[in-house]
Amino acid sequence: MGKKLAVSSSNGIDEEFARELFAPYGEVISLSLATTDGGREIAIVEMESSEGAEQAMADLDGNNINGSFIQVTEAKRVG
């Protein structure tokens, strides 16, 4: 079963950038972009494997990639 991650970047995020970030960790089943109540852009990325998602979160969260601070957390259901 897949796992959903919430991804943000200090320089904003778009679909192409999010797909490039997660490609090394396995298949991206779905990807959607949203804006939080605070106006921050995020991507919700669903990975095919939980293992790939966990590895991506461990490797990417808190890193600076191409001058952009990346935050990756497990997506939480709202509502």
Secondary structure, DSSP 8 states (H G I E B T S, - for coil): --EEEEEEETT---HHHHHHHHGGGS-EEEEEEEE-TTS-EEEEEEES-HHHHHHHHHHHTT-EETTEEEEEEE-----
